[in-house]
Amino acid sequence: MRQTRSRNFNQIICAKALIFLFVLQANSQQKYFKDFPAKANPEKVGVQITERFLSRPHSTYGNPLKMHLPAPQITYPDVCTWLGGFWFTKATNNKELFNKLEARFQPLFTNEANLLPKPNHVDNNVFGTLPLELYMQTKNQKYLDMGMHYANTQWELPQDAKASEKKWADGGYSWQTRIWLDDMFMITSIQAQAFRATKDVKYLNRAAKEMTVYLDSIQLPNGLFYHAPAAHFSWGRGNGWMAVGMAELLRALPENNADRPKIMSAYLKMMATLKKYQAPDGMWRQVIDDETMWEETSSTAMFTYAMIVGVRKGWLNEKEYGTVARKAWITLTTNYIDEKGDVTKVCEGTNIGNSSEYYRKREGLTGDLHGQAPVLWCAYALTAPKL
């Protein structure tokens, strides 16, 4: 009897200690990720950005200057913004707004089926994140079937594959591998979603293996990345795709995954260097390590998201990176979102450049979905009870 009482007493003490640590951590994070100025209130910003997305037609690769043109298909900037909306409405339990986002999706099964992207390119297959998220929130089988098609075809070599694509597939990698920074969101996000929907760890394992190839190919000793092997420039949004891709993969990847230590090391190295290159007002630049470049919003939002996730997951020092992320979020939301809910100074869609001036001369657009999406991701990360 005494042993039972002693054991119960110890269990109670341990439980109270865990509760104390949880409260302590929550209060610590509250210092950095709560009590924002009115314009930086993440729930208000999230609603504003989501409603702005719903008010506009499907875009042509996110470009606001082409909104008057019929969309050729659902393109990845729309996917990223839509996905952020689903995440955010779940985090805030905003069922009305979620229903609107889901309703926007329904025509893709009927009169807008022609807008479904063909699963033949890394930028197209990321579409599958949307039906997989819908499946996880609604348990409707039709969403799972659609989403898994995009996840699986990313690894299923097509019959007309090129020799270079066959080479990647023979090594166990996605035939869509390009070694462009963008890929590390387009590939890892759909594979992580497939894991969350099915609990089959093979999707995470192959995404992690895929990422190590990119780390070996284009990460610099200081933790930043070249845009591609042929483009030796640390382009802001390109690095943003990688930062978010690593954060997304790490928050899904089991602790015992063999590639996790390498990916975590690469992530931590990148975050430390980003902290160094943050501008005094909290922004990051079009080319990160060039102080003569203009301050750009999509990259800033992506880095902010990656840091918020890192702090909340305990990977990053709360005081160091909580301060950095908070400053960036406040500057973004108070200085770079207009009254319509459009994010300003978003680098236009950008291919691989061959000179520094190419990146400098890219136009800063207002309302481009490349910027809307990561701001919405940040709103999600700041409001979610758990990441």
Buried (B, 14 or more C-beta within 10 A) or exposed (E): EEEEEEEEEEEEEEEEEEEEEEEEEEEBBEEBBEEBEEEBBBBBBBBBBBEBBBEBEBBBBBBBEEBEEEBEBBBBBBBBBBBBBBBBBBBBEBEEBBEBBBEBBEEBEEEBEEBBBEBEBBBBBBBBBBBBBBBBBEEEEEBBEBBBBBBBBBBEBEEEBEEEBEEBBEEEBBBBBBBBBBBBBBBBBBBBBBBBBBEEBEBBBBBBBBBBBBBEEBBBEBBBBBBBEEBEBBBBBBBBBBBBBBBBBBBBBEEEBEBBEBBBEBBBBBBBBBBEBBBEEBBBBBBBBBEEBBBBBBBBBBBBBBBBBBBBEEBBEBEBBBBBBBBBBBBBBBBBBEEEBBBBBBBBBBEBBEEBEBBBEBEBBBBBBBBBBBBBBBBBBBBBEEB
